[in-house]
Every structure is written in C-alpha cells, then in structure tokens.
C-alpha cells in the first residue's frame, strides 16, 4: 500500500482545482473535486487565512485523507 503526500497552501474555505492544488493531485488519478470539497469543508472556519494542507493518497485504492495544519502567523 503506497501512499503519496501532497502539501499545499490554500485559502481557508476557498480551495479550487486551479494551481497549485489541481495539477499536483491530477496525476494521481483521484477525483480532484472531491479533494477540493473535503479541503473546503475542513478549512471553512479559517476563511481569509492561508492554511497548510496535506492530501495523503493511497495510490492503489485511490482513497485519500486531508490533514489541515495550523495557519502561520
């Protein structure tokens, strides 16, 4: 079970499939919009802030999890 981790900074609640997120995860052949929706759900309380996000993808099953970090000061 191989996992790949993508780390990006997104604006809380406003992630999109545009760069840097979309081009980073599209090659992994997972549903980009599902990832965007999950990130926005988890970061909606942080609107207006840049938030570090990790997307961890199981390259075999194509399942993913989203981890949200603490916004920098």
PDB file as gemmi writes it, atoms N, CA and C in Angstrom:
CRYST1    1.000    1.000    1.000  90.00  90.00  90.00 P 1                      
ATOM      1  N   UNK A   1       0.847  -1.175   0.000  1.00  0.00           N  
ATOM      2  CA  UNK A   1       0.000   0.000   0.000  1.00  0.00           C  
ATOM      3  C   UNK A   1       0.894   1.239   0.000  1.00  0.00           C  
ATOM      4  N   UNK A   2       1.068   1.824  -1.161  1.00  0.00           N  
ATOM      5  CA  UNK A   2       1.916   3.002  -1.285  1.00  0.00           C  
ATOM      6  C   UNK A   2       1.074   4.258  -1.149  1.00  0.00           C  
ATOM      7  N   UNK A   3       1.590   5.205  -0.374  1.00  0.00           N  
ATOM      8  CA  UNK A   3       0.879   6.469  -0.187  1.00  0.00           C  
ATOM      9  C   UNK A   3       1.747   7.608  -0.681  1.00  0.00           C  
ATOM     10  N   UNK A   4       1.091   8.584  -1.263  1.00  0.00           N  
ATOM     11  CA  UNK A   4       1.788   9.778  -1.725  1.00  0.00           C  
ATOM     12  C   UNK A   4       1.177  10.979  -1.014  1.00  0.00           C  
ATOM     13  N   UNK A   5       2.023  11.891  -0.568  1.00  0.00           N  
ATOM     14  CA  UNK A   5       1.556  13.065   0.162  1.00  0.00           C  
ATOM     15  C   UNK A   5       1.824  14.325  -0.650  1.00  0.00           C  
ATOM     16  N   UNK A   6       0.777  15.120  -0.797  1.00  0.00           N  
ATOM     17  CA  UNK A   6       0.875  16.407  -1.476  1.00  0.00           C  
ATOM     18  C   UNK A   6       0.662  17.483  -0.416  1.00  0.00           C  
ATOM     19  N   UNK A   7       1.569  18.449  -0.346  1.00  0.00           N  
ATOM     20  CA  UNK A   7       1.441  19.542   0.619  1.00  0.00           C  
ATOM     21  C   UNK A   7       1.269  20.848  -0.139  1.00  0.00           C  
ATOM     22  N   UNK A   8       0.201  21.576   0.198  1.00  0.00           N  
ATOM     23  CA  UNK A   8      -0.077  22.857  -0.453  1.00  0.00           C  
ATOM     24  C   UNK A   8      -0.601  23.860   0.572  1.00  0.00           C  
ATOM     25  N   UNK A   9      -0.531  25.128   0.206  1.00  0.00           N  
ATOM     26  CA  UNK A   9      -1.156  26.195   0.998  1.00  0.00           C  
ATOM     27  C   UNK A   9      -2.400  26.627   0.233  1.00  0.00           C  
ATOM     28  N   UNK A  10      -3.536  26.686   0.929  1.00  0.00           N  
ATOM     29  CA  UNK A  10      -4.782  27.124   0.302  1.00  0.00           C  
ATOM     30  C   UNK A  10      -5.429  28.197   1.171  1.00  0.00           C  
ATOM     31  N   UNK A  11      -6.297  28.987   0.571  1.00  0.00           N  
ATOM     32  CA  UNK A  11      -7.066  29.945   1.363  1.00  0.00           C  
ATOM     33  C   UNK A  11      -8.214  29.189   2.007  1.00  0.00           C  
ATOM     34  N   UNK A  12      -8.382  29.371   3.302  1.00  0.00           N  
ATOM     35  CA  UNK A  12      -9.404  28.650   4.049  1.00  0.00           C  
ATOM     36  C   UNK A  12     -10.772  28.737   3.405  1.00  0.00           C  
ATOM     37  N   UNK A  13     -11.385  27.581   3.143  1.00  0.00           N  
ATOM     38  CA  UNK A  13     -12.721  27.511   2.582  1.00  0.00           C  
ATOM     39  C   UNK A  13     -12.826  27.860   1.116  1.00  0.00           C  
ATOM     40  N   UNK A  14     -11.694  28.152   0.465  1.00  0.00           N  
ATOM     41  CA  UNK A  14     -11.744  28.598  -0.929  1.00  0.00           C  
ATOM     42  C   UNK A  14     -10.775  27.840  -1.832  1.00  0.00           C  
ATOM     43  N   UNK A  15     -10.471  26.603  -1.507  1.00  0.00           N  
ATOM     44  CA  UNK A  15      -9.597  25.808  -2.376  1.00  0.00           C  
ATOM     45  C   UNK A  15     -10.306  25.572  -3.708  1.00  0.00           C  
ATOM     46  N   UNK A  16      -9.532  25.517  -4.781  1.00  0.00           N  
ATOM     47  CA  UNK A  16     -10.078  25.236  -6.111  1.00  0.00           C  
ATOM     48  C   UNK A  16      -9.179  24.217  -6.801  1.00  0.00           C  
ATOM     49  N   UNK A  17      -9.646  23.734  -7.941  1.00  0.00           N  
ATOM     50  CA  UNK A  17      -8.857  22.779  -8.716  1.00  0.00           C  
ATOM     51  C   UNK A  17      -7.760  23.473  -9.527  1.00  0.00           C  
ATOM     52  N   UNK A  18      -7.682  24.794  -9.417  1.00  0.00           N  
ATOM     53  CA  UNK A  18      -6.635  25.551 -10.112  1.00  0.00           C  
ATOM     54  C   UNK A  18      -5.291  25.310  -9.417  1.00  0.00           C  
ATOM     55  N   UNK A  19      -4.184  25.713 -10.054  1.00  0.00           N  
ATOM     56  CA  UNK A  19      -2.886  25.571  -9.391  1.00  0.00           C  
ATOM     57  C   UNK A  19      -2.875  26.287  -8.055  1.00  0.00           C  
ATOM     58  N   UNK A  20      -2.183  25.801  -7.069  1.00  0.00           N  
ATOM     59  CA  UNK A  20      -1.241  24.678  -7.126  1.00  0.00           C  
ATOM     60  C   UNK A  20      -1.885  23.320  -6.863  1.00  0.00           C  
ATOM     61  N   UNK A  21      -3.123  23.285  -6.407  1.00  0.00           N  
ATOM     62  CA  UNK A  21      -3.725  22.026  -5.970  1.00  0.00           C  
ATOM     63  C   UNK A  21      -4.035  21.065  -7.118  1.00  0.00           C  
ATOM     64  N   UNK A  22      -4.818  21.501  -8.083  1.00  0.00           N  
ATOM     65  CA  UNK A  22      -5.263  20.620  -9.165  1.00  0.00           C  
ATOM     66  C   UNK A  22      -4.132  19.899  -9.882  1.00  0.00           C  
ATOM     67  N   UNK A  23      -3.148  20.649 -10.407  1.00  0.00           N  
ATOM     68  CA  UNK A  23      -2.048  19.992 -11.112  1.00  0.00           C  
ATOM     69  C   UNK A  23      -1.216  19.060 -10.224  1.00  0.00           C  
ATOM     70  N   UNK A  24      -1.245  19.295  -8.919  1.00  0.00           N  
ATOM     71  CA  UNK A  24      -0.480  18.440  -8.006  1.00  0.00           C  
ATOM     72  C   UNK A  24      -1.140  17.084  -7.800  1.00  0.00           C  
ATOM     73  N   UNK A  25      -2.485  17.069  -7.768  1.00  0.00           N  
ATOM     74  CA  UNK A  25      -3.166  15.801  -7.470  1.00  0.00           C  
ATOM     75  C   UNK A  25      -3.742  15.099  -8.694  1.00  0.00           C  
ATOM     76  N   UNK A  26      -3.917  15.812  -9.803  1.00  0.00           N  
ATOM     77  CA  UNK A  26      -4.477  15.192 -11.009  1.00  0.00           C  
ATOM     78  C   UNK A  26      -3.682  13.974 -11.489  1.00  0.00           C  
ATOM     79  N   UNK A  27      -2.341  14.003 -11.457  1.00  0.00           N  
ATOM     80  CA  UNK A  27      -1.592  12.826 -11.917  1.00  0.00           C  
ATOM     81  C   UNK A  27      -1.845  11.564 -11.083  1.00  0.00           C  
ATOM     82  N   UNK A  28      -2.400  11.730  -9.881  1.00  0.00           N  
ATOM     83  CA  UNK A  28      -2.661  10.573  -9.022  1.00  0.00           C  
ATOM     84  C   UNK A  28      -3.980   9.898  -9.369  1.00  0.00           C  
ATOM     85  N   UNK A  29      -4.707  10.475 -10.328  1.00  0.00           N  
ATOM     86  CA  UNK A  29      -5.958   9.901 -10.843  1.00  0.00           C  
ATOM     87  C   UNK A  29      -7.011   9.700  -9.762  1.00  0.00           C  
ATOM     88  N   UNK A  30      -7.161  10.724  -8.922  1.00  0.00           N  
ATOM     89  CA  UNK A  30      -8.251  10.718  -7.952  1.00  0.00           C  
ATOM     90  C   UNK A  30      -9.193  11.861  -8.313  1.00  0.00           C  
ATOM     91  N   UNK A  31     -10.370  11.861  -7.729  1.00  0.00           N  
ATOM     92  CA  UNK A  31     -11.375  12.872  -8.020  1.00  0.00           C  
ATOM     93  C   UNK A  31     -10.945  14.211  -7.412  1.00  0.00           C  
ATOM     94  N   UNK A  32     -10.477  15.106  -8.260  1.00  0.00           N  
ATOM     95  CA  UNK A  32      -9.954  16.392  -7.800  1.00  0.00           C  
ATOM     96  C   UNK A  32     -11.038  17.182  -7.073  1.00  0.00           C  
ATOM     97  N   UNK A  33     -12.257  17.188  -7.608  1.00  0.00           N  
ATOM     98  CA  UNK A  33     -13.326  17.964  -6.976  1.00  0.00           C  
ATOM     99  C   UNK A  33     -13.666  17.417  -5.597  1.00  0.00           C  
ATOM    100  N   UNK A  34     -13.596  16.102  -5.416  1.00  0.00           N  
ATOM    101  CA  UNK A  34     -13.855  15.518  -4.094  1.00  0.00           C  
ATOM    102  C   UNK A  34     -12.805  15.989  -3.091  1.00  0.00           C  
ATOM    103  N   UNK A  35     -11.564  16.086  -3.534  1.00  0.00           N  
ATOM    104  CA  UNK A  35     -10.487  16.570  -2.661  1.00  0.00           C  
ATOM    105  C   UNK A  35     -10.722  18.042  -2.317  1.00  0.00           C  
ATOM    106  N   UNK A  36     -11.052  18.846  -3.320  1.00  0.00           N  
ATOM    107  CA  UNK A  36     -11.319  20.272  -3.102  1.00  0.00           C  
ATOM    108  C   UNK A  36     -12.468  20.449  -2.111  1.00  0.00           C  
ATOM    109  N   UNK A  37     -13.548  19.682  -2.305  1.00  0.00           N  
ATOM    110  CA  UNK A  37     -14.704  19.784  -1.407  1.00  0.00           C  
ATOM    111  C   UNK A  37     -14.330  19.439   0.031  1.00  0.00           C  
ATOM    112  N   UNK A  38     -13.528  18.386   0.210  1.00  0.00           N  
ATOM    113  CA  UNK A  38     -13.120  17.965   1.556  1.00  0.00           C  
ATOM    114  C   UNK A  38     -12.229  19.032   2.202  1.00  0.00           C  
ATOM    115  N   UNK A  39     -11.313  19.598   1.434  1.00  0.00           N  
ATOM    116  CA  UNK A  39     -10.446  20.655   1.967  1.00  0.00           C  
ATOM    117  C   UNK A  39     -11.291  21.855   2.393  1.00  0.00           C  
ATOM    118  N   UNK A  40     -12.220  22.267   1.545  1.00  0.00           N  
ATOM    119  CA  UNK A  40     -13.054  23.430   1.874  1.00  0.00           C  
ATOM    120  C   UNK A  40     -13.920  23.166   3.097  1.00  0.00           C  
ATOM    121  N   UNK A  41     -14.414  21.950   3.227  1.00  0.00           N  
ATOM    122  CA  UNK A  41     -15.215  21.579   4.398  1.00  0.00           C  
ATOM    123  C   UNK A  41     -14.379  21.702   5.674  1.00  0.00           C  
ATOM    124  N   UNK A  42     -13.132  21.218   5.609  1.00  0.00           N  
ATOM    125  CA  UNK A  42     -12.277  21.213   6.795  1.00  0.00           C  
ATOM    126  C   UNK A  42     -11.665  22.577   7.111  1.00  0.00           C  
ATOM    127  N   UNK A  43     -11.642  23.485   6.129  1.00  0.00           N  
ATOM    128  CA  UNK A  43     -10.995  24.786   6.357  1.00  0.00           C  
ATOM    129  C   UNK A  43     -11.978  25.953   6.369  1.00  0.00           C  
ATOM    130  N   UNK A  44     -13.271  25.684   6.328  1.00  0.00           N  
ATOM    131  CA  UNK A  44     -14.253  26.773   6.223  1.00  0.00           C  
ATOM    132  C   UNK A  44     -14.194  27.753   7.392  1.00  0.00           C  
ATOM    133  N   UNK A  45     -13.739  27.292   8.556  1.00  0.00           N  
ATOM    134  CA  UNK A  45     -13.636  28.180   9.720  1.00  0.00           C  
ATOM    135  C   UNK A  45     -12.417  29.104   9.628  1.00  0.00           C  
ATOM    136  N   UNK A  46     -11.555  28.887   8.646  1.00  0.00           N  
ATOM    137  CA  UNK A  46     -10.309  29.646   8.529  1.00  0.00           C  
ATOM    138  C   UNK A  46     -10.319  30.562   7.311  1.00  0.00           C  
ATOM    139  N   UNK A  47     -11.490  31.015   6.888  1.00  0.00           N  
ATOM    140  CA  UNK A  47     -11.581  31.867   5.706  1.00  0.00           C  
ATOM    141  C   UNK A  47     -10.728  33.113   5.868  1.00  0.00           C  
ATOM    142  N   UNK A  48     -10.064  33.487   4.773  1.00  0.00           N  
ATOM    143  CA  UNK A  48      -9.202  34.662   4.782  1.00  0.00           C  
ATOM    144  C   UNK A  48      -7.779  34.371   5.209  1.00  0.00           C  
ATOM    145  N   UNK A  49      -7.508  33.148   5.646  1.00  0.00           N  
ATOM    146  CA  UNK A  49      -6.157  32.770   6.066  1.00  0.00           C  
ATOM    147  C   UNK A  49      -5.575  31.750   5.094  1.00  0.00           C  
ATOM    148  N   UNK A  50      -4.266  31.800   4.918  1.00  0.00           N  
ATOM    149  CA  UNK A  50      -3.580  30.760   4.162  1.00  0.00           C  
ATOM    150  C   UNK A  50      -3.366  29.578   5.105  1.00  0.00           C  
ATOM    151  N   UNK A  51      -3.795  28.406   4.672  1.00  0.00           N  
ATOM    152  CA  UNK A  51      -3.785  27.229   5.531  1.00  0.00           C  
ATOM    153  C   UNK A  51      -2.950  26.123   4.881  1.00  0.00           C  
ATOM    154  N   UNK A  52      -1.998  25.535   5.628  1.00  0.00           N  
ATOM    155  CA  UNK A  52      -1.253  24.401   5.075  1.00  0.00           C  
ATOM    156  C   UNK A  52      -2.118  23.143   5.109  1.00  0.00           C  
ATOM    157  N   UNK A  53      -2.141  22.432   3.985  1.00  0.00           N  
ATOM    158  CA  UNK A  53      -2.969  21.236   3.865  1.00  0.00           C  
ATOM    159  C   UNK A  53      -2.118  20.105   3.301  1.00  0.00           C  
ATOM    160  N   UNK A  54      -2.307  18.909   3.858  1.00  0.00           N  
ATOM    161  CA  UNK A  54      -1.684  17.702   3.313  1.00  0.00           C  
ATOM    162  C   UNK A  54      -2.792  16.815   2.772  1.00  0.00           C  
ATOM    163  N   UNK A  55      -2.615  16.346   1.541  1.00  0.00           N  
ATOM    164  CA  UNK A  55      -3.523  15.369   0.952  1.00  0.00           C  
ATOM    165  C   UNK A  55      -2.730  14.080   0.843  1.00  0.00           C  
ATOM    166  N   UNK A  56      -3.168  13.057   1.568  1.00  0.00           N  
ATOM    167  CA  UNK A  56      -2.471  11.776   1.585  1.00  0.00           C  
ATOM    168  C   UNK A  56      -3.289  10.793   0.762  1.00  0.00           C  
ATOM    169  N   UNK A  57      -2.688  10.293  -0.319  1.00  0.00           N  
ATOM    170  CA  UNK A  57      -3.402   9.464  -1.281  1.00  0.00           C  
ATOM    171  C   UNK A  57      -2.831   8.055  -1.284  1.00  0.00           C  
ATOM    172  N   UNK A  58      -3.720   7.071  -1.144  1.00  0.00           N  
ATOM    173  CA  UNK A  58      -3.341   5.672  -1.333  1.00  0.00           C  
ATOM    174  C   UNK A  58      -3.357   5.442  -2.838  1.00  0.00           C  
ATOM    175  N   UNK A  59      -2.191   5.243  -3.440  1.00  0.00           N  
ATOM    176  CA  UNK A  59      -2.099   5.169  -4.894  1.00  0.00           C  
ATOM    177  C   UNK A  59      -2.738   3.914  -5.478  1.00  0.00           C  
ATOM    178  N   UNK A  60      -2.983   2.907  -4.652  1.00  0.00           N  
ATOM    179  CA  UNK A  60      -3.638   1.692  -5.145  1.00  0.00           C  
ATOM    180  C   UNK A  60      -5.154   1.819  -5.099  1.00  0.00           C  
ATOM    181  N   UNK A  61      -5.700   2.161  -3.942  1.00  0.00           N  
ATOM    182  CA  UNK A  61      -7.157   2.215  -3.784  1.00  0.00           C  
ATOM    183  C   UNK A  61      -7.743   3.552  -4.233  1.00  0.00           C  
ATOM    184  N   UNK A  62      -6.887   4.573  -4.399  1.00  0.00           N  
ATOM    185  CA  UNK A  62      -7.291   5.935  -4.757  1.00  0.00           C  
ATOM    186  C   UNK A  62      -8.074   6.627  -3.644  1.00  0.00           C  
ATOM    187  N   UNK A  63      -8.047   6.076  -2.436  1.00  0.00           N  
ATOM    188  CA  UNK A  63      -8.664   6.744  -1.299  1.00  0.00           C  
ATOM    189  C   UNK A  63      -7.708   7.838  -0.826  1.00  0.00           C  
ATOM    190  N   UNK A  64      -8.274   8.867  -0.213  1.00  0.00           N  
ATOM    191  CA  UNK A  64      -7.432   9.965   0.258  1.00  0.00           C  
ATOM    192  C   UNK A  64      -7.925  10.462   1.603  1.00  0.00           C  
ATOM    193  N   UNK A  65      -7.017  11.125   2.301  1.00  0.00           N  
ATOM    194  CA  UNK A  65      -7.389  11.812   3.531  1.00  0.00           C  
ATOM    195  C   UNK A  65      -6.765  13.197   3.482  1.00  0.00           C  
ATOM    196  N   UNK A  66      -7.405  14.118   4.175  1.00  0.00           N  
ATOM    197  CA  UNK A  66      -6.950  15.502   4.193  1.00  0.00           C  
ATOM    198  C   UNK A  66      -6.589  15.870   5.624  1.00  0.00           C  
ATOM    199  N   UNK A  67      -5.374  16.386   5.802  1.00  0.00           N  
ATOM    200  CA  UNK A  67      -4.934  16.878   7.109  1.00  0.00           C  
ATOM    201  C   UNK A  67      -4.717  18.380   6.991  1.00  0.00           C  
ATOM    202  N   UNK A  68      -5.285  19.112   7.928  1.00  0.00           N  
ATOM    203  CA  UNK A  68      -5.166  20.567   7.925  1.00  0.00           C  
ATOM    204  C   UNK A  68      -4.209  20.980   9.027  1.00  0.00           C  
ATOM    205  N   UNK A  69      -3.223  21.794   8.659  1.00  0.00           N  
ATOM    206  CA  UNK A  69      -2.263  22.287   9.637  1.00  0.00           C  
ATOM    207  C   UNK A  69      -2.733  23.594  10.256  1.00  0.00           C  
ATOM    208  N   UNK A  70      -1.874  24.188  11.046  1.00  0.00           N  
ATOM    209  CA  UNK A  70      -2.163  25.463  11.692  1.00  0.00           C  
ATOM    210  C   UNK A  70      -1.694  26.595  10.786  1.00  0.00           C  
ATOM    211  N   UNK A  71      -2.569  27.569  10.525  1.00  0.00           N  
ATOM    212  CA  UNK A  71      -2.147  28.694   9.677  1.00  0.00           C  
ATOM    213  C   UNK A  71      -0.961  29.427  10.299  1.00  0.00           C  
ATOM    214  N   UNK A  72       0.012  29.832   9.466  1.00  0.00           N  
ATOM    215  CA  UNK A  72       1.146  30.591  10.002  1.00  0.00           C  
ATOM    216  C   UNK A  72       0.685  31.963  10.474  1.00  0.00           C  
ATOM    217  N   UNK A  73       1.436  32.529  11.383  1.00  0.00           N  
ATOM    218  CA  UNK A  73       1.076  33.841  11.946  1.00  0.00           C  
ATOM    219  C   UNK A  73       1.425  34.941  10.972  1.00  0.00           C  
TER     220      UNK A  73                                                      
END                                                                             
